[in-house]
Amino acid sequence: MNLLFVTRFYPDARIGGIERVTGLLAKYFHEKGIQVYCLYFESSEYGGGLDDVIQAYRLNDLYDEPWIQSYLTRNDIKVVINQSHFFYTPFLSKVVHAAGAKLITCCHSSTSMKTLCKRDAIKQNHGLKRMLISVAYPVFKVFSERKLKKIHRTSLESSDKTIVLSKSIKAQYASILGIDATDKRLDYICNPLSFDCSISEKDLANKENIILVVARLYEPQKRLTLLFKAWQQMQCDDWRLVVVGDGEDRAMYENMVDRLHLKNVYFEGVQNPMPYYHKAKIFAMTSSWEGFPMTILESFQMGVVPVVMDSFPAAKDMIQDGENGYLVDDGDTLAFAKYLQIMMVDNDKVMQLASNACASSKIYNISEIGAQWMKLFNVL
């Protein structure tokens, strides 16, 4: 069987989670004898590295119907997986079905249908529209979210299958779109583990007193201001709070740390997160929304106990509270600080939770996740 991914960027893991997942699945499918192709839209500073697995080509015209249909037919593509934009699905559906193939659309982001926050909506528009948004953002929000919901509904109706990332996300998505949760057009398959390694008991025992954040430094989503408020309540000299990642709000965060006189907070910038996972004991997430965070899977895999605000559906699917991590009521910085402190003073508890986290990561092994995809292909 021949299969095509449609993506925004070349599936290089250094770009982001969607690209990492696409590459992992492509390798698995290739090993199973599937010929994998990829059409992508935009160039980036990263590319290549998967040439022995994927035949990739950048599309110059997203809507060149004759060329794309010819490409599908010429390469005998049987299944197309859309990892790109939902607005592209209706056009893609027309071309894919004309070529006799099946279309799977994947939803990697939040399914809550929230539009841009006011700050970003103003930033991304110009002229009169920008002025109107600044004074009437609630109206813009209502109409934007209504439009977004319509785009998702059209995408669902245009696809042979829509795949979300967890059971709870599926239930939420069905509810928002006004369909039954048992609708056969909708299903879920989780993301696979990022790393092809595991951590030993000896390495677990030798971890350092580090609370780790791996995130884009973007306050509307990641809300690190909440984490810093929690840290302010329980910071101590023999623990460090380490932030790996960069983004537009880094300066604001650094100023907040200075203003609150927070100790032992380190901003590391963009780095390979593996050495940090290897050392850290605790992983912290205070996001306002997420899809199915790869960083939680990575923390599981490396025995870093997650403490996560319960602000997105997949949180409950991933974390068994008190077993492989802790779930905290959304926005409750007092409770967040409490659970951090519990583990900071009880190393036996950390070790127990870390061991359970490692064990729970096994269900996300690429062999398990890949088998679910193979089953879906057979059904289609």
C-alpha positions as CSV (number, residue, x, y, z in Angstrom):
1,M,0.0,0.0,0.0
2,N,1.1,3.6,-0.7
3,L,0.3,6.4,1.7
4,L,0.6,10.1,1.6
5,F,1.0,12.6,4.4
6,V,-0.1,16.2,3.8
7,T,1.7,18.6,6.2
8,R,2.5,22.2,6.7
9,F,6.3,21.6,6.9
10,Y,8.7,18.8,6.0
11,P,8.3,16.3,8.9
12,D,11.5,17.1,10.7
13,A,11.2,16.5,14.5
14,R,13.1,19.8,15.3
15,I,10.2,21.9,14.0
16,G,7.5,20.7,16.4
17,G,5.2,17.9,17.7
18,I,3.2,17.3,14.5
19,E,6.3,16.9,12.5
20,R,7.8,14.6,15.1
21,V,4.8,12.4,15.2
22,T,4.6,12.3,11.4
23,G,8.2,11.2,11.2
24,L,7.7,8.5,13.8
25,L,4.7,7.1,12.0
26,A,6.4,7.3,8.6
27,K,9.3,5.2,9.9
28,Y,6.9,2.6,11.4
29,F,4.8,2.4,8.2
30,H,8.0,2.1,6.1
31,E,9.2,-0.8,8.2
32,K,5.8,-2.5,7.6
33,G,6.3,-2.3,3.8
34,I,4.3,0.8,3.1
35,Q,5.6,3.3,0.6
36,V,5.3,6.7,2.3
37,Y,5.0,10.0,0.4
38,C,4.6,13.6,1.7
39,L,3.4,16.8,0.2
40,Y,4.2,19.9,2.4
41,F,3.4,23.6,2.0
42,E,6.1,25.7,3.6
43,S,9.9,25.7,3.8
44,S,11.7,26.0,7.1
45,E,15.3,26.0,8.3
46,Y,15.0,22.3,8.9
47,G,14.4,19.6,6.3
48,G,15.7,16.3,5.1
49,G,16.8,13.4,7.3
50,L,14.0,11.1,6.3
51,D,14.9,10.7,2.6
52,D,15.3,6.9,3.0
53,V,11.8,6.7,4.5
54,I,9.7,9.4,2.8
55,Q,9.5,10.7,-0.7
56,A,8.7,14.4,0.0
57,Y,7.8,17.2,-2.3
58,R,6.9,20.8,-1.6
59,L,3.7,22.0,-3.1
60,N,4.0,25.3,-5.0
61,D,0.3,25.7,-5.4
62,L,-2.0,24.2,-2.7
63,Y,-5.0,24.2,-5.1
64,D,-3.4,22.8,-8.3
65,E,-6.1,20.1,-8.6
66,P,-4.9,18.4,-11.9
67,W,-1.3,18.1,-10.6
68,I,-2.2,16.8,-7.2
69,Q,-4.7,14.3,-8.6
70,S,-2.1,13.2,-11.1
71,Y,0.4,12.8,-8.3
72,L,-2.0,10.6,-6.3
73,T,-2.8,8.4,-9.3
74,R,0.8,8.2,-10.6
75,N,2.0,7.0,-7.2
76,D,-1.0,4.7,-6.6
77,I,-1.8,6.5,-3.3
78,K,-4.5,4.6,-1.4
79,V,-4.6,6.6,1.9
80,V,-4.0,10.3,2.5
81,I,-3.5,11.6,6.0
82,N,-4.1,15.3,6.3
83,Q,-1.8,16.7,9.1
84,S,-2.2,20.3,7.9
85,H,-5.1,22.8,8.1
86,F,-8.8,22.0,8.5
87,F,-9.7,24.6,5.9
88,Y,-7.8,22.5,3.3
89,T,-9.8,19.3,3.9
90,P,-12.8,20.0,1.6
91,F,-10.5,20.7,-1.4
92,L,-8.3,17.7,-0.5
93,S,-11.3,15.5,-0.1
94,K,-12.4,16.3,-3.7
95,V,-9.0,15.5,-5.1
96,V,-8.4,12.4,-3.0
97,H,-11.7,10.8,-3.7
98,A,-11.5,11.5,-7.4
99,A,-8.2,9.5,-7.4
100,G,-10.0,6.6,-5.6
101,A,-8.2,7.1,-2.3
102,K,-9.4,7.5,1.3
103,L,-8.8,10.7,3.4
104,I,-8.0,10.7,7.1
105,T,-7.9,14.2,8.8
106,C,-6.0,14.5,12.1
107,C,-6.7,17.0,14.8
108,H,-3.6,17.6,16.9
109,S,-4.7,20.8,18.6
110,S,-7.3,21.8,21.2
111,T,-10.9,20.9,20.2
112,S,-12.5,23.6,22.4
113,M,-13.0,25.9,19.4
114,K,-11.4,28.9,21.1
115,T,-10.4,31.7,18.8
116,L,-7.3,33.9,19.0
117,C,-6.9,35.8,22.3
118,K,-7.4,39.5,22.1
119,R,-3.6,40.2,22.0
120,D,-3.0,37.9,19.1
121,A,-6.2,38.9,17.2
122,I,-5.1,42.6,17.3
123,K,-1.5,41.7,16.3
124,Q,-2.5,39.6,13.3
125,N,-4.9,42.2,11.8
126,H,-4.4,45.7,10.3
127,G,-6.2,48.9,9.6
128,L,-9.9,49.2,10.3
129,K,-10.3,45.5,11.3
130,R,-7.6,45.8,13.9
131,M,-9.2,48.9,15.4
132,L,-12.6,47.2,15.5
133,I,-11.2,44.1,17.2
134,S,-9.5,46.3,19.8
135,V,-12.8,47.9,20.8
136,A,-15.2,45.0,20.1
137,Y,-13.2,41.8,20.8
138,P,-16.2,39.9,22.3
139,V,-18.2,40.3,19.1
140,F,-15.1,39.2,17.0
141,K,-14.7,36.2,19.4
142,V,-18.3,35.0,18.9
143,F,-18.2,35.2,15.1
144,S,-14.7,33.7,14.9
145,E,-15.6,30.7,17.1
146,R,-18.8,30.2,15.1
147,K,-16.8,30.2,11.9
148,L,-14.1,27.8,13.4
149,K,-16.8,25.4,14.4
150,K,-18.3,25.4,10.8
151,I,-14.8,24.7,9.4
152,H,-14.3,21.7,11.6
153,R,-17.8,20.4,10.9
154,T,-17.2,20.7,7.1
155,S,-13.8,18.9,7.5
156,L,-15.5,16.1,9.4
157,E,-18.1,15.7,6.7
158,S,-15.5,15.7,3.9
159,S,-13.2,13.1,5.5
160,D,-13.5,9.3,5.5
161,K,-12.2,9.4,9.1
162,T,-11.3,12.2,11.5
163,I,-8.8,11.2,14.2
164,V,-8.3,13.0,17.5
165,L,-5.8,12.2,20.2
166,S,-7.7,10.7,23.2
167,K,-11.0,9.3,24.3
168,S,-12.0,12.5,26.2
169,I,-11.0,14.7,23.3
170,K,-13.3,12.6,21.1
171,A,-16.2,13.1,23.5
172,Q,-15.7,16.8,23.7
173,Y,-15.3,17.2,19.9
174,A,-18.4,15.2,19.2
175,S,-20.4,17.4,21.7
176,I,-19.2,20.6,20.2
177,L,-19.9,19.6,16.7
178,G,-23.3,18.3,17.6
179,I,-22.8,14.6,16.6
180,D,-23.1,11.4,18.6
181,A,-19.8,10.2,20.2
182,T,-20.3,6.9,18.5
183,D,-20.3,8.4,15.0
184,K,-18.1,6.1,12.9
185,R,-16.5,9.1,11.1
186,L,-14.7,10.0,14.3
187,D,-12.2,8.0,16.3
188,Y,-9.0,8.6,18.4
189,I,-5.4,7.3,18.3
190,C,-2.9,8.7,20.8
191,N,0.5,10.1,19.9
192,P,3.5,7.7,20.2
193,L,6.5,8.2,22.5
194,S,9.1,10.5,21.2
195,F,12.3,8.7,22.4
196,D,13.5,5.3,21.4
197,C,15.1,4.7,24.9
198,S,14.1,4.3,28.5
199,I,15.5,5.2,31.9
200,S,17.0,2.7,34.3
201,E,16.2,2.4,38.0
202,K,19.7,3.6,38.8
203,D,19.2,6.7,36.8
204,L,15.9,7.3,38.5
205,A,17.6,7.1,41.8
206,N,20.3,9.6,40.7
207,K,17.9,12.4,39.5
208,E,18.5,15.9,40.7
209,N,16.2,18.3,42.5
210,I,14.8,19.9,39.4
211,I,11.3,21.0,38.4
212,L,11.2,21.1,34.6
213,V,9.2,23.1,32.1
214,V,9.5,22.3,28.4
215,A,7.4,24.8,26.5
216,R,7.0,27.6,24.0
217,L,7.2,30.8,26.1
218,Y,3.7,32.1,25.2
219,E,1.6,33.3,28.1
220,P,-1.9,33.0,26.5
221,Q,-1.4,29.2,26.3
222,K,1.4,28.2,28.7
223,R,0.5,30.6,31.6
224,L,3.9,30.3,33.3
225,T,2.9,33.3,35.4
226,L,0.8,30.8,37.4
227,L,3.8,28.5,37.9
228,F,5.9,31.4,39.1
229,K,3.2,32.4,41.6
230,A,3.2,28.8,42.8
231,W,7.0,28.8,43.0
232,Q,7.0,32.0,45.0
233,Q,5.0,30.2,47.7
234,M,7.4,27.2,48.2
235,Q,10.8,28.0,46.6
236,C,13.7,26.5,48.5
237,D,17.5,26.7,48.1
238,D,18.1,23.0,47.2
239,W,15.6,22.9,44.3
240,R,15.8,24.5,40.9
241,L,13.0,25.5,38.4
242,V,14.4,25.0,34.9
243,V,12.6,26.4,31.8
244,V,13.6,24.9,28.4
245,G,12.1,26.7,25.4
246,D,11.8,30.2,24.0
247,G,9.1,32.5,22.7
248,E,7.7,36.0,22.5
249,D,7.0,36.2,26.3
250,R,10.4,35.3,27.5
251,A,11.3,38.8,28.5
252,M,8.1,39.2,30.4
253,Y,8.8,36.0,32.3
254,E,12.3,37.1,33.2
255,N,11.1,40.4,34.4
256,M,8.5,38.7,36.6
257,V,11.1,36.5,38.1
258,D,13.2,39.5,38.9
259,R,10.2,41.5,40.3
260,L,9.1,38.7,42.6
261,H,12.7,38.0,43.7
262,L,12.3,34.3,42.7
263,K,15.3,32.1,43.4
264,N,16.8,29.3,41.4
265,V,14.8,29.9,38.2
266,Y,16.8,29.2,35.0
267,F,15.8,30.0,31.4
268,E,17.7,27.7,29.1
269,G,16.3,28.7,25.8
270,V,15.8,26.2,23.0
271,Q,17.7,23.0,23.8
272,N,17.5,19.3,23.2
273,P,15.2,18.4,26.1
274,M,16.5,14.8,26.6
275,P,19.3,15.7,29.1
276,Y,16.9,17.8,31.1
277,Y,14.3,15.0,31.3
278,H,17.1,12.7,32.4
279,K,18.0,14.9,35.3
280,A,14.7,16.3,36.5
281,K,12.3,14.8,39.1
282,I,9.2,16.8,38.4
283,F,7.5,18.2,35.3
284,A,5.2,21.2,35.5
285,M,2.4,22.3,33.2
286,T,0.1,25.2,33.7
287,S,-1.4,25.5,30.2
288,S,-4.8,27.0,29.5
289,W,-5.2,24.5,26.6
290,E,-3.4,21.6,25.0
291,G,-4.2,18.8,22.6
292,F,-2.3,15.7,23.7
293,P,1.0,17.1,24.9
294,M,4.1,15.2,23.8
295,T,6.0,16.7,26.7
296,I,3.8,14.7,29.2
297,L,4.6,11.5,27.3
298,E,8.3,12.4,27.3
299,S,8.2,13.1,31.0
300,F,6.5,9.7,31.6
301,Q,9.1,7.9,29.5
302,M,12.0,9.5,31.4
303,G,10.5,9.1,34.9
304,V,9.7,12.8,35.4
305,V,6.6,13.1,37.5
306,P,4.1,15.5,35.9
307,V,2.1,18.0,37.9
308,V,-0.5,19.4,35.5
309,M,-3.4,21.8,35.7
310,D,-6.6,20.1,34.6
311,S,-7.5,22.5,31.8
312,F,-7.8,20.2,28.8
313,P,-9.6,16.9,28.1
314,A,-6.6,14.7,27.5
315,A,-5.1,15.5,30.9
316,K,-7.5,13.0,32.6
317,D,-6.7,10.4,29.9
318,M,-3.0,10.7,30.5
319,I,-2.6,11.2,34.2
320,Q,-4.1,8.9,36.9
321,D,-4.1,11.4,39.8
322,G,-1.8,10.3,42.6
323,E,-0.6,7.3,40.6
324,N,1.6,8.5,37.8
325,G,1.4,12.3,38.5
326,Y,-0.9,14.9,39.9
327,L,-3.9,16.8,38.4
328,V,-4.6,20.2,39.9
329,D,-7.8,22.2,39.5
330,D,-7.4,24.7,36.7
331,G,-5.9,28.0,38.0
332,D,-5.3,26.8,41.6
333,T,-1.8,27.9,42.3
334,L,-2.1,27.1,46.0
335,A,-2.9,23.4,45.2
336,F,-0.2,23.4,42.5
337,A,2.4,24.6,45.1
338,K,1.1,22.0,47.6
339,Y,1.7,19.0,45.3
340,L,5.1,20.3,44.2
341,Q,6.0,20.6,47.9
342,I,4.7,17.1,48.7
343,M,7.2,15.6,46.3
344,M,10.0,18.0,47.2
345,V,10.1,16.7,50.7
346,D,9.2,13.0,50.1
347,N,11.7,11.3,47.8
348,D,10.1,7.9,48.3
349,K,6.8,9.3,46.9
350,V,8.6,10.8,43.9
351,M,10.3,7.4,43.2
352,Q,7.0,5.6,43.4
353,L,5.3,8.0,41.0
354,A,8.2,8.1,38.7
355,S,8.2,4.3,38.4
356,N,4.5,4.3,37.7
357,A,5.0,7.0,35.1
358,C,7.6,4.9,33.3
359,A,5.2,1.9,33.3
360,S,2.3,3.9,32.0
361,S,4.4,5.2,29.1
362,K,4.5,1.7,27.5
363,I,1.0,1.9,26.1
364,Y,2.2,4.8,23.9
365,N,5.1,2.7,22.3
366,I,5.2,3.2,18.6
367,S,4.5,-0.5,18.1
368,E,1.2,-0.1,20.0
369,I,0.2,3.1,18.3
370,G,1.3,2.0,14.8
371,A,-0.7,-1.2,15.1
372,Q,-3.8,1.0,15.7
373,W,-3.1,2.9,12.5
374,M,-2.6,-0.3,10.5
375,K,-6.0,-1.5,11.8
376,L,-7.6,1.7,10.6
377,F,-6.1,1.3,7.2
378,N,-7.5,-2.2,6.9
379,V,-11.0,-0.9,7.9
380,L,-10.8,1.8,5.3
